[in-house]
């Protein structure tokens, strides 16, 4: 039981890290878009969607 709880806490920590990464990418995308860097903006949006998909898959497996 203790092993399962330790694994769960580790997983939640990883989800928090991924969420933070997604937020950072979102901030970069907004700044790139505002500065007129459309291609960089689109790349950031694609990366953010990928991170969101990973987070959802992890959460669905919990």
N, CA, C and O atoms as a Maestro MAE file, in Angstrom:
{
 s_m_m2io_version
 :::
 2.0.0
}

f_m_ct {
 s_m_title
 :::
 protein
 m_atom[248] {
  # First column is atom index #
  i_m_mmod_type
  r_m_x_coord
  r_m_y_coord
  r_m_z_coord
  i_m_residue_number
  s_m_chain_name
  s_m_pdb_residue_name
  s_m_pdb_atom_name
  i_m_atomic_number
  :::
  1 25 0.826 -1.191 0.000 1 A "UNK " " N  " 7
  2 3 0.000 0.000 0.000 1 A "UNK " " CA " 6
  3 2 0.871 1.256 0.000 1 A "UNK " " C  " 6
  4 15 0.615 2.199 -0.749 1 A "UNK " " O  " 8
  5 25 1.904 1.259 0.847 2 A "UNK " " N  " 7
  6 3 2.805 2.416 0.912 2 A "UNK " " CA " 6
  7 2 3.451 2.663 -0.445 2 A "UNK " " C  " 6
  8 15 3.622 3.812 -0.853 2 A "UNK " " O  " 8
  9 25 3.811 1.588 -1.148 3 A "UNK " " N  " 7
  10 3 4.433 1.704 -2.467 3 A "UNK " " CA " 6
  11 2 3.478 2.374 -3.450 3 A "UNK " " C  " 6
  12 15 3.899 3.208 -4.252 3 A "UNK " " O  " 8
  13 25 2.193 2.014 -3.394 4 A "UNK " " N  " 7
  14 3 1.211 2.621 -4.294 4 A "UNK " " CA " 6
  15 2 1.055 4.108 -4.023 4 A "UNK " " C  " 6
  16 15 0.953 4.905 -4.955 4 A "UNK " " O  " 8
  17 25 1.035 4.481 -2.758 5 A "UNK " " N  " 7
  18 3 0.904 5.898 -2.413 5 A "UNK " " CA " 6
  19 2 2.122 6.683 -2.890 5 A "UNK " " C  " 6
  20 15 1.988 7.797 -3.396 5 A "UNK " " O  " 8
  21 25 3.312 6.102 -2.728 6 A "UNK " " N  " 7
  22 3 4.528 6.781 -3.178 6 A "UNK " " CA " 6
  23 2 4.483 6.979 -4.684 6 A "UNK " " C  " 6
  24 15 4.858 8.040 -5.181 6 A "UNK " " O  " 8
  25 25 4.029 5.970 -5.412 7 A "UNK " " N  " 7
  26 3 3.898 6.081 -6.862 7 A "UNK " " CA " 6
  27 2 2.877 7.124 -7.261 7 A "UNK " " C  " 6
  28 15 3.072 7.854 -8.233 7 A "UNK " " O  " 8
  29 25 1.783 7.197 -6.509 8 A "UNK " " N  " 7
  30 3 0.737 8.174 -6.806 8 A "UNK " " CA " 6
  31 2 1.257 9.590 -6.602 8 A "UNK " " C  " 6
  32 15 1.006 10.469 -7.426 8 A "UNK " " O  " 8
  33 25 1.984 9.817 -5.501 9 A "UNK " " N  " 7
  34 3 2.537 11.151 -5.240 9 A "UNK " " CA " 6
  35 2 3.548 11.544 -6.316 9 A "UNK " " C  " 6
  36 15 3.600 12.700 -6.736 9 A "UNK " " O  " 8
  37 25 4.341 10.586 -6.752 10 A "UNK " " N  " 7
  38 3 5.309 10.857 -7.819 10 A "UNK " " CA " 6
  39 2 4.583 11.225 -9.111 10 A "UNK " " C  " 6
  40 15 4.978 12.157 -9.811 10 A "UNK " " O  " 8
  41 25 3.524 10.490 -9.417 11 A "UNK " " N  " 7
  42 3 2.741 10.765 -10.619 11 A "UNK " " CA " 6
  43 2 2.107 12.147 -10.557 11 A "UNK " " C  " 6
  44 15 2.116 12.878 -11.548 11 A "UNK " " O  " 8
  45 25 1.564 12.509 -9.419 12 A "UNK " " N  " 7
  46 3 0.960 13.834 -9.272 12 A "UNK " " CA " 6
  47 2 2.016 14.930 -9.435 12 A "UNK " " C  " 6
  48 15 1.737 15.987 -10.000 12 A "UNK " " O  " 8
  49 25 3.215 14.677 -8.945 13 A "UNK " " N  " 7
  50 3 4.307 15.636 -9.118 13 A "UNK " " CA " 6
  51 2 4.661 15.811 -10.584 13 A "UNK " " C  " 6
  52 15 4.932 16.923 -11.037 13 A "UNK " " O  " 8
  53 25 4.657 14.709 -11.324 14 A "UNK " " N  " 7
  54 3 4.947 14.781 -12.753 14 A "UNK " " CA " 6
  55 2 3.849 15.532 -13.496 14 A "UNK " " C  " 6
  56 15 4.134 16.293 -14.421 14 A "UNK " " O  " 8
  57 25 2.610 15.323 -13.102 15 A "UNK " " N  " 7
  58 3 1.497 16.047 -13.728 15 A "UNK " " CA " 6
  59 2 1.641 17.542 -13.457 15 A "UNK " " C  " 6
  60 15 1.406 18.357 -14.349 15 A "UNK " " O  " 8
  61 25 2.022 17.906 -12.243 16 A "UNK " " N  " 7
  62 3 2.226 19.324 -11.927 16 A "UNK " " CA " 6
  63 2 3.343 19.920 -12.782 16 A "UNK " " C  " 6
  64 15 3.232 21.051 -13.254 16 A "UNK " " O  " 8
  65 25 4.418 19.158 -12.978 17 A "UNK " " N  " 7
  66 3 5.517 19.640 -13.812 17 A "UNK " " CA " 6
  67 2 5.064 19.832 -15.256 17 A "UNK " " C  " 6
  68 15 5.379 20.845 -15.881 17 A "UNK " " O  " 8
  69 25 4.331 18.866 -15.777 18 A "UNK " " N  " 7
  70 3 3.823 18.987 -17.144 18 A "UNK " " CA " 6
  71 2 2.875 20.169 -17.278 18 A "UNK " " C  " 6
  72 15 2.903 20.883 -18.280 18 A "UNK " " O  " 8
  73 25 2.047 20.371 -16.280 19 A "UNK " " N  " 7
  74 3 1.127 21.514 -16.305 19 A "UNK " " CA " 6
  75 2 1.900 22.826 -16.313 19 A "UNK " " C  " 6
  76 15 1.541 23.761 -17.029 19 A "UNK " " O  " 8
  77 25 2.948 22.892 -15.523 20 A "UNK " " N  " 7
  78 3 3.789 24.085 -15.508 20 A "UNK " " CA " 6
  79 2 4.450 24.325 -16.854 20 A "UNK " " C  " 6
  80 15 4.553 25.462 -17.314 20 A "UNK " " O  " 8
  81 25 4.901 23.236 -17.487 21 A "UNK " " N  " 7
  82 3 5.505 23.360 -18.811 21 A "UNK " " CA " 6
  83 2 4.484 23.872 -19.818 21 A "UNK " " C  " 6
  84 15 4.797 24.727 -20.647 21 A "UNK " " O  " 8
  85 25 3.275 23.354 -19.747 22 A "UNK " " N  " 7
  86 3 2.220 23.796 -20.667 22 A "UNK " " CA " 6
  87 2 1.923 25.278 -20.460 22 A "UNK " " C  " 6
  88 15 1.719 26.011 -21.427 22 A "UNK " " O  " 8
  89 25 1.898 25.715 -19.218 23 A "UNK " " N  " 7
  90 3 1.667 27.136 -18.936 23 A "UNK " " CA " 6
  91 2 2.793 28.001 -19.488 23 A "UNK " " C  " 6
  92 15 2.544 29.068 -20.048 23 A "UNK " " O  " 8
  93 25 4.041 27.537 -19.330 24 A "UNK " " N  " 7
  94 3 5.176 28.287 -19.863 24 A "UNK " " CA " 6
  95 2 5.108 28.388 -21.378 24 A "UNK " " C  " 6
  96 15 5.350 29.454 -21.943 24 A "UNK " " O  " 8
  97 25 4.780 27.286 -22.038 25 A "UNK " " N  " 7
  98 3 4.665 27.295 -23.496 25 A "UNK " " CA " 6
  99 2 3.552 28.246 -23.920 25 A "UNK " " C  " 6
  100 15 3.692 28.969 -24.906 25 A "UNK " " O  " 8
  101 25 2.458 28.248 -23.183 26 A "UNK " " N  " 7
  102 3 1.352 29.152 -23.499 26 A "UNK " " CA " 6
  103 2 1.796 30.617 -23.401 26 A "UNK " " C  " 6
  104 15 1.444 31.428 -24.257 26 A "UNK " " O  " 8
  105 25 2.556 30.951 -22.377 27 A "UNK " " N  " 7
  106 3 3.051 32.318 -22.229 27 A "UNK " " CA " 6
  107 2 3.976 32.696 -23.384 27 A "UNK " " C  " 6
  108 15 3.900 33.807 -23.908 27 A "UNK " " O  " 8
  109 25 4.848 31.769 -23.776 28 A "UNK " " N  " 7
  110 3 5.748 32.021 -24.904 28 A "UNK " " CA " 6
  111 2 4.939 32.222 -26.178 28 A "UNK " " C  " 6
  112 15 5.234 33.114 -26.974 28 A "UNK " " O  " 8
  113 25 3.922 31.395 -26.367 29 A "UNK " " N  " 7
  114 3 3.084 31.498 -27.569 29 A "UNK " " CA " 6
  115 2 2.392 32.853 -27.637 29 A "UNK " " C  " 6
  116 15 2.329 33.466 -28.703 29 A "UNK " " O  " 8
  117 25 1.880 33.317 -26.522 30 A "UNK " " N  " 7
  118 3 1.199 34.622 -26.501 30 A "UNK " " CA " 6
  119 2 2.161 35.755 -26.856 30 A "UNK " " C  " 6
  120 15 1.822 36.656 -27.623 30 A "UNK " " O  " 8
  121 25 3.371 35.693 -26.284 31 A "UNK " " N  " 7
  122 3 4.358 36.733 -26.578 31 A "UNK " " CA " 6
  123 2 4.800 36.673 -28.036 31 A "UNK " " C  " 6
  124 15 4.961 37.709 -28.681 31 A "UNK " " O  " 8
  125 25 4.994 35.465 -28.556 32 A "UNK " " N  " 7
  126 3 5.397 35.317 -29.960 32 A "UNK " " CA " 6
  127 2 4.310 35.849 -30.880 32 A "UNK " " C  " 6
  128 15 4.601 36.533 -31.861 32 A "UNK " " O  " 8
  129 25 3.075 35.540 -30.570 33 A "UNK " " N  " 7
  130 3 1.961 36.018 -31.386 33 A "UNK " " CA " 6
  131 2 1.878 37.547 -31.338 33 A "UNK " " C  " 6
  132 15 1.683 38.194 -32.367 33 A "UNK " " O  " 8
  133 25 2.023 38.113 -30.155 34 A "UNK " " N  " 7
  134 3 1.952 39.569 -30.000 34 A "UNK " " CA " 6
  135 2 3.091 40.267 -30.741 34 A "UNK " " C  " 6
  136 15 2.926 41.388 -31.224 34 A "UNK " " O  " 8
  137 25 4.246 39.604 -30.831 35 A "UNK " " N  " 7
  138 3 5.407 40.201 -31.493 35 A "UNK " " CA " 6
  139 2 5.397 39.957 -32.999 35 A "UNK " " C  " 6
  140 15 6.275 40.445 -33.712 35 A "UNK " " O  " 8
  141 25 4.418 39.211 -33.484 36 A "UNK " " N  " 7
  142 3 4.321 38.969 -34.913 36 A "UNK " " CA " 6
  143 2 5.075 37.747 -35.401 36 A "UNK " " C  " 6
  144 15 5.326 37.618 -36.599 36 A "UNK " " O  " 8
  145 25 5.438 36.856 -34.507 37 A "UNK " " N  " 7
  146 3 6.131 35.631 -34.891 37 A "UNK " " CA " 6
  147 2 5.115 34.500 -35.018 37 A "UNK " " C  " 6
  148 15 5.029 33.623 -34.158 37 A "UNK " " O  " 8
  149 25 4.352 34.537 -36.102 38 A "UNK " " N  " 7
  150 3 3.254 33.594 -36.290 38 A "UNK " " CA " 6
  151 2 3.672 32.147 -36.281 38 A "UNK " " C  " 6
  152 15 2.989 31.314 -35.685 38 A "UNK " " O  " 8
  153 25 4.791 31.819 -36.936 39 A "UNK " " N  " 7
  154 3 5.232 30.424 -37.003 39 A "UNK " " CA " 6
  155 2 5.631 29.921 -35.617 39 A "UNK " " C  " 6
  156 15 5.296 28.798 -35.243 39 A "UNK " " O  " 8
  157 25 6.345 30.751 -34.856 40 A "UNK " " N  " 7
  158 3 6.723 30.367 -33.494 40 A "UNK " " CA " 6
  159 2 5.483 30.166 -32.636 40 A "UNK " " C  " 6
  160 15 5.421 29.247 -31.819 40 A "UNK " " O  " 8
  161 25 4.502 31.033 -32.830 41 A "UNK " " N  " 7
  162 3 3.240 30.916 -32.098 41 A "UNK " " CA " 6
  163 2 2.579 29.574 -32.389 41 A "UNK " " C  " 6
  164 15 2.148 28.877 -31.470 41 A "UNK " " O  " 8
  165 25 2.500 29.212 -33.672 42 A "UNK " " N  " 7
  166 3 1.859 27.949 -34.047 42 A "UNK " " CA " 6
  167 2 2.622 26.752 -33.498 42 A "UNK " " C  " 6
  168 15 2.011 25.772 -33.071 42 A "UNK " " O  " 8
  169 25 3.953 26.820 -33.504 43 A "UNK " " N  " 7
  170 3 4.748 25.732 -32.934 43 A "UNK " " CA " 6
  171 2 4.493 25.594 -31.440 43 A "UNK " " C  " 6
  172 15 4.396 24.481 -30.923 43 A "UNK " " O  " 8
  173 25 4.386 26.711 -30.752 44 A "UNK " " N  " 7
  174 3 4.099 26.670 -29.313 44 A "UNK " " CA " 6
  175 2 2.718 26.081 -29.046 44 A "UNK " " C  " 6
  176 15 2.541 25.297 -28.114 44 A "UNK " " O  " 8
  177 25 1.750 26.458 -29.858 45 A "UNK " " N  " 7
  178 3 0.396 25.928 -29.687 45 A "UNK " " CA " 6
  179 2 0.396 24.416 -29.886 45 A "UNK " " C  " 6
  180 15 -0.247 23.693 -29.125 45 A "UNK " " O  " 8
  181 25 1.111 23.930 -30.900 46 A "UNK " " N  " 7
  182 3 1.198 22.486 -31.133 46 A "UNK " " CA " 6
  183 2 1.853 21.780 -29.950 46 A "UNK " " C  " 6
  184 15 1.395 20.720 -29.523 46 A "UNK " " O  " 8
  185 25 2.925 22.371 -29.422 47 A "UNK " " N  " 7
  186 3 3.604 21.787 -28.267 47 A "UNK " " CA " 6
  187 2 2.687 21.762 -27.055 47 A "UNK " " C  " 6
  188 15 2.636 20.771 -26.326 47 A "UNK " " O  " 8
  189 25 1.966 22.849 -26.843 48 A "UNK " " N  " 7
  190 3 1.046 22.929 -25.714 48 A "UNK " " CA " 6
  191 2 -0.052 21.869 -25.825 48 A "UNK " " C  " 6
  192 15 -0.411 21.242 -24.828 48 A "UNK " " O  " 8
  193 25 -0.580 21.669 -27.023 49 A "UNK " " N  " 7
  194 3 -1.606 20.642 -27.218 49 A "UNK " " CA " 6
  195 2 -1.046 19.260 -26.915 49 A "UNK " " C  " 6
  196 15 -1.725 18.427 -26.315 49 A "UNK " " O  " 8
  197 25 0.198 19.016 -27.331 50 A "UNK " " N  " 7
  198 3 0.832 17.735 -27.027 50 A "UNK " " CA " 6
  199 2 0.983 17.522 -25.535 50 A "UNK " " C  " 6
  200 15 0.708 16.433 -25.032 50 A "UNK " " O  " 8
  201 25 1.420 18.553 -24.819 51 A "UNK " " N  " 7
  202 3 1.544 18.449 -23.366 51 A "UNK " " CA " 6
  203 2 0.186 18.212 -22.714 51 A "UNK " " C  " 6
  204 15 0.069 17.400 -21.796 51 A "UNK " " O  " 8
  205 25 -0.827 18.911 -23.180 52 A "UNK " " N  " 7
  206 3 -2.178 18.713 -22.642 52 A "UNK " " CA " 6
  207 2 -2.656 17.280 -22.867 52 A "UNK " " C  " 6
  208 15 -3.283 16.690 -21.987 52 A "UNK " " O  " 8
  209 25 -2.365 16.720 -24.039 53 A "UNK " " N  " 7
  210 3 -2.752 15.336 -24.319 53 A "UNK " " CA " 6
  211 2 -2.045 14.363 -23.387 53 A "UNK " " C  " 6
  212 15 -2.654 13.405 -22.910 53 A "UNK " " O  " 8
  213 25 -0.762 14.602 -23.124 54 A "UNK " " N  " 7
  214 3 -0.022 13.738 -22.201 54 A "UNK " " CA " 6
  215 2 -0.633 13.816 -20.809 54 A "UNK " " C  " 6
  216 15 -0.827 12.792 -20.155 54 A "UNK " " O  " 8
  217 25 -0.935 15.019 -20.358 55 A "UNK " " N  " 7
  218 3 -1.536 15.197 -19.032 55 A "UNK " " CA " 6
  219 2 -2.867 14.456 -18.951 55 A "UNK " " C  " 6
  220 15 -3.130 13.771 -17.963 55 A "UNK " " O  " 8
  221 25 -3.701 14.582 -19.963 56 A "UNK " " N  " 7
  222 3 -5.006 13.909 -19.964 56 A "UNK " " CA " 6
  223 2 -4.851 12.395 -19.942 56 A "UNK " " C  " 6
  224 15 -5.593 11.708 -19.241 56 A "UNK " " O  " 8
  225 25 -3.889 11.866 -20.706 57 A "UNK " " N  " 7
  226 3 -3.676 10.413 -20.717 57 A "UNK " " CA " 6
  227 2 -3.219 9.924 -19.354 57 A "UNK " " C  " 6
  228 15 -3.659 8.872 -18.891 57 A "UNK " " O  " 8
  229 25 -2.343 10.678 -18.710 58 A "UNK " " N  " 7
  230 3 -1.880 10.295 -17.374 58 A "UNK " " CA " 6
  231 2 -3.041 10.334 -16.392 58 A "UNK " " C  " 6
  232 15 -3.224 9.403 -15.606 58 A "UNK " " O  " 8
  233 25 -3.825 11.404 -16.432 59 A "UNK " " N  " 7
  234 3 -4.951 11.534 -15.504 59 A "UNK " " CA " 6
  235 2 -5.990 10.444 -15.736 59 A "UNK " " C  " 6
  236 15 -6.574 9.944 -14.774 59 A "UNK " " O  " 8
  237 25 -6.230 10.070 -16.969 60 A "UNK " " N  " 7
  238 3 -7.205 9.017 -17.257 60 A "UNK " " CA " 6
  239 2 -6.738 7.663 -16.748 60 A "UNK " " C  " 6
  240 15 -7.556 6.790 -16.457 60 A "UNK " " O  " 8
  241 25 -5.417 7.483 -16.641 61 A "UNK " " N  " 7
  242 3 -4.874 6.220 -16.161 61 A "UNK " " CA " 6
  243 2 -4.833 6.116 -14.653 61 A "UNK " " C  " 6
  244 15 -4.556 5.044 -14.115 61 A "UNK " " O  " 8
  245 25 -5.107 7.221 -13.952 62 A "UNK " " N  " 7
  246 3 -5.034 7.221 -12.478 62 A "UNK " " CA " 6
  247 2 -6.241 6.565 -11.868 62 A "UNK " " C  " 6
  248 15 -6.344 6.479 -10.645 62 A "UNK " " O  " 8
  :::
 }
 m_bond[247] {
  # First column is bond index #
  i_m_from
  i_m_to
  i_m_order
  :::
  1 1 2 1
  2 2 3 1
  3 3 4 2
  4 3 5 1
  5 5 6 1
  6 6 7 1
  7 7 8 2
  8 7 9 1
  9 9 10 1
  10 10 11 1
  11 11 12 2
  12 11 13 1
  13 13 14 1
  14 14 15 1
  15 15 16 2
  16 15 17 1
  17 17 18 1
  18 18 19 1
  19 19 20 2
  20 19 21 1
  21 21 22 1
  22 22 23 1
  23 23 24 2
  24 23 25 1
  25 25 26 1
  26 26 27 1
  27 27 28 2
  28 27 29 1
  29 29 30 1
  30 30 31 1
  31 31 32 2
  32 31 33 1
  33 33 34 1
  34 34 35 1
  35 35 36 2
  36 35 37 1
  37 37 38 1
  38 38 39 1
  39 39 40 2
  40 39 41 1
  41 41 42 1
  42 42 43 1
  43 43 44 2
  44 43 45 1
  45 45 46 1
  46 46 47 1
  47 47 48 2
  48 47 49 1
  49 49 50 1
  50 50 51 1
  51 51 52 2
  52 51 53 1
  53 53 54 1
  54 54 55 1
  55 55 56 2
  56 55 57 1
  57 57 58 1
  58 58 59 1
  59 59 60 2
  60 59 61 1
  61 61 62 1
  62 62 63 1
  63 63 64 2
  64 63 65 1
  65 65 66 1
  66 66 67 1
  67 67 68 2
  68 67 69 1
  69 69 70 1
  70 70 71 1
  71 71 72 2
  72 71 73 1
  73 73 74 1
  74 74 75 1
  75 75 76 2
  76 75 77 1
  77 77 78 1
  78 78 79 1
  79 79 80 2
  80 79 81 1
  81 81 82 1
  82 82 83 1
  83 83 84 2
  84 83 85 1
  85 85 86 1
  86 86 87 1
  87 87 88 2
  88 87 89 1
  89 89 90 1
  90 90 91 1
  91 91 92 2
  92 91 93 1
  93 93 94 1
  94 94 95 1
  95 95 96 2
  96 95 97 1
  97 97 98 1
  98 98 99 1
  99 99 100 2
  100 99 101 1
  101 101 102 1
  102 102 103 1
  103 103 104 2
  104 103 105 1
  105 105 106 1
  106 106 107 1
  107 107 108 2
  108 107 109 1
  109 109 110 1
  110 110 111 1
  111 111 112 2
  112 111 113 1
  113 113 114 1
  114 114 115 1
  115 115 116 2
  116 115 117 1
  117 117 118 1
  118 118 119 1
  119 119 120 2
  120 119 121 1
  121 121 122 1
  122 122 123 1
  123 123 124 2
  124 123 125 1
  125 125 126 1
  126 126 127 1
  127 127 128 2
  128 127 129 1
  129 129 130 1
  130 130 131 1
  131 131 132 2
  132 131 133 1
  133 133 134 1
  134 134 135 1
  135 135 136 2
  136 135 137 1
  137 137 138 1
  138 138 139 1
  139 139 140 2
  140 139 141 1
  141 141 142 1
  142 142 143 1
  143 143 144 2
  144 143 145 1
  145 145 146 1
  146 146 147 1
  147 147 148 2
  148 147 149 1
  149 149 150 1
  150 150 151 1
  151 151 152 2
  152 151 153 1
  153 153 154 1
  154 154 155 1
  155 155 156 2
  156 155 157 1
  157 157 158 1
  158 158 159 1
  159 159 160 2
  160 159 161 1
  161 161 162 1
  162 162 163 1
  163 163 164 2
  164 163 165 1
  165 165 166 1
  166 166 167 1
  167 167 168 2
  168 167 169 1
  169 169 170 1
  170 170 171 1
  171 171 172 2
  172 171 173 1
  173 173 174 1
  174 174 175 1
  175 175 176 2
  176 175 177 1
  177 177 178 1
  178 178 179 1
  179 179 180 2
  180 179 181 1
  181 181 182 1
  182 182 183 1
  183 183 184 2
  184 183 185 1
  185 185 186 1
  186 186 187 1
  187 187 188 2
  188 187 189 1
  189 189 190 1
  190 190 191 1
  191 191 192 2
  192 191 193 1
  193 193 194 1
  194 194 195 1
  195 195 196 2
  196 195 197 1
  197 197 198 1
  198 198 199 1
  199 199 200 2
  200 199 201 1
  201 201 202 1
  202 202 203 1
  203 203 204 2
  204 203 205 1
  205 205 206 1
  206 206 207 1
  207 207 208 2
  208 207 209 1
  209 209 210 1
  210 210 211 1
  211 211 212 2
  212 211 213 1
  213 213 214 1
  214 214 215 1
  215 215 216 2
  216 215 217 1
  217 217 218 1
  218 218 219 1
  219 219 220 2
  220 219 221 1
  221 221 222 1
  222 222 223 1
  223 223 224 2
  224 223 225 1
  225 225 226 1
  226 226 227 1
  227 227 228 2
  228 227 229 1
  229 229 230 1
  230 230 231 1
  231 231 232 2
  232 231 233 1
  233 233 234 1
  234 234 235 1
  235 235 236 2
  236 235 237 1
  237 237 238 1
  238 238 239 1
  239 239 240 2
  240 239 241 1
  241 241 242 1
  242 242 243 1
  243 243 244 2
  244 243 245 1
  245 245 246 1
  246 246 247 1
  247 247 248 2
  :::
 }
}
